[in-house]
Every structure is written in structure tokens, then in C-alpha cells.
């Protein structure tokens, strides 16, 4: 027990709250439980500039997968879109509850019971999504890359109803359910804590450019196209192609860095899907 403004405060936690430099406590009542958020002084010192070393990872953020990355050592990393699966599952449960609730009388016991079930469903969904994105961003940062480069998706523009995506409501919905903005927020502050550079780079045309030739594909790559053909005997994952282009674009803007460049030939040999398609 400790005291907040001379008020006794009992809690259950694996943290010793007395040792924390607490700036603010927010108490709230959720699902018949009292919870509190603590705002504390962080001992971590964030650096405005972080020295660039040798390991660089470029990530292409997407829909079917949260992200596909390639580092300058030639290793590919795939981040599964777990948050979208969680969202899809709970949205089905939410729809069922809402359908049942629409048939009840407002203010009735059954209506109130279903409302509690609905709130609980939303609460579980949000918590599981946050936990999943925390785990994925933690795993990425703990790989000890000195620089992580992500494509600047401008999710806000993708979510707009006007312009290029006017007739693509499904795409906007999928980007929303992927929680890309939340993932980037988590990744950002964890990179700061780990003294890792997190850089956003313009990813325009990275899907449409052949990473082998550096030129646009003759035929436009559509969203349904999951593989791209770079030459007569080389076929790779389209997201890997985009990630390579993002990494090459970063190197083009940081040619003076001391990073070892990507050996493209080894990557294309390692991840060539040509034999699988023939």
C-alpha cells in the first residue's frame, strides 16, 4: 500500500511502485475492474542523432503481410499480419452481438447484458491487437539493426475516400485493420530507446520497379499479383522486390555511409521462385 494525495492506495502488481518516479496516476473502471495508468519519469536518454553502423533493414509494409524486409546482409524477414486476423475474428463476434442486440428493447435486461458483452469484445480485441504489435515491434528492434528503413505509406491518404482509392473501399478497410500506424508508433519509440535509426523513405513506384533492372515493369503490377518476374529465369515475391527497391533507394541517398551494400545476386539466387512456378 502507498498513498496518493494522502489517500491509501492498494494494488496488485509485479512492479514496486514506490521505486518509480510517478508524475501522474490515471484511475479508471473497465469491465468491473479498477485499473490505473502510471506516467513516470523515464530514465532512458534519447539521442537526437544516432550514429549509423553496418546493419540496415528495409521493410515494405503491406496488407497480406504486415511487412516484408530485406537487410544488407541478404536475409529476408516476414512480419505476419496477426493484428488483421485478430480484428477479423472479433469483428465477426461483434456483428453477431449487434444483430442480437438490435432485436431487443432498449433498456431491457437482455439489451444491457448484450451491451456489456459488446464492450468486453471491443476491449479484448483492442488489447490483443496492441499486445501483438508490441511483440512484433519488440522482436524487430531486438534484432539489433542500426538502421531500419520503412516505406512512407501515408496511411492517411490511403484511407481517404476521394482520389485514387475512391472505388477501393476494400483496400482502405484492409489498411485500417492492419493497424500499420499503431505498429509504426510502437516501433518508433522502441527504436529511440534502443538507439536505432528509424527512417521513412518515399516508396513511390517501388512495387512497379524491377529491382534487377531498375526500370518499370512493362505491365502494371496489380494488388492480386503476389509474384513478379524480373527476367526469364527469375521470379520473386512482389513484397521482397519492393523491399529491395526501398533498400536501394536508401543507399542511393546515403552513399557516404559505412554500410556494406546489398549483394543482389545472392538474394535473387536464394529467394528465386522460378522452379516453383514451372
NORHUCOR-V620531 format. One record per backbone hydrogen bond with DSSP energy under -0.5 kcal/mol. NH is the residue of the N-H (numbers start at 0). CO is the residue of the C=O. Records with the same first field share a line. If there is no record, write none. Layout:
# NORHUCOR-V620531
NH=CO ; CO
This chain:
# NORHUCOR-V620531
1=8
3=6
4=2
6=3
7=5
8=1
16=14
18=15
19=16
21=19
22=38
23=38
25=36
26=24
27=34
29=27 ; 32
32=29
34=27 ; 32
36=25
38=23
39=37
40=20
45=43
55=53
56=146
57=69
58=148
59=67
60=58
61=64 ; 65
65=78
66=78
67=59
68=76
69=57
70=74
71=55
73=70
76=68
78=66
79=77
80=63
81=79
84=80
85=81
86=82
87=83
88=84
89=85
90=86
91=87
92=88
93=89
94=90
95=91
96=92
97=93
98=94
99=95
100=96
101=97
102=99
103=100
107=104
111=107
112=108
113=109
114=110
115=111
116=112
117=113
118=114
119=115
120=116
121=117
122=118
123=119
124=120
125=121
126=122
127=123
128=124
129=125
130=126
131=127
132=128
133=129
134=130
135=131
136=132
137=133
138=134
139=135
140=136
141=137
142=139
143=140
145=54
146=54
147=196
148=56
149=198
150=58
151=200
152=150
156=153
157=153
158=154
159=155 ; 156
164=161
165=162
167=164
171=167
172=168
173=169
174=170
175=171
176=172
177=173
178=174 ; 175
179=174
182=178
183=179
184=180
185=181
186=182
187=183
188=184
189=185
190=186
191=187
192=188
193=189
194=191
195=190
196=145
198=147 ; 196
200=149
205=202
208=204
209=214
210=208
213=209
216=207
221=219
224=221
225=223
227=235
229=227 ; 233
230=233
233=230
235=227
237=225
240=236
241=237
242=238
243=239
244=240
245=241
246=242
247=243
248=244
249=245
250=246
251=247
252=248 ; 249
253=249
256=253
259=53
263=261
266=262
267=263
268=264
269=265
270=266
271=268
272=234
276=272 ; 273
277=273 ; 274
